[in-house]
Amino acid sequence: MNIDLIFRIAAIGILVAVLNSLLTKSGREEQAMMTTLAGLVVVLLMVVKEIANLFDTVKALFDF
């Protein structure tokens, strides 16, 4: 894992926050919620991929 992952997650968080703010102020609360959920799903998929890599590394380390 490198620092690039943290920067990507932070960038997605900032982008989602700005979009959420813009959509809420324009009266589109439903789209704002969907944007927030989409950002959350993207970040969770990124984290799950890294956790899978961690498990593969541990598995290879102990030869299971």
Helices and strands as residue ranges (DSSP letters): H 3-25, H 29-62
